[in-house]
């Protein structure tokens, strides 16, 4: 994710990223909270953006 961020997300494939993440999580279940953290941050960002647009 950091690599894609560094390149302004050029060629980023979200489905591929989360599929790889799920494979990693199968090996390291403790990583599961990162997706929840991402989803929460995304919702907060969307809510903040729509509030600021008003």
ABEGO torsion letter per residue (X at the ends): XAAAAAAGGBGBBAAAAAAAAAAAAAABAAAAAAAAAAAAAAAAAAAAAAAAAX
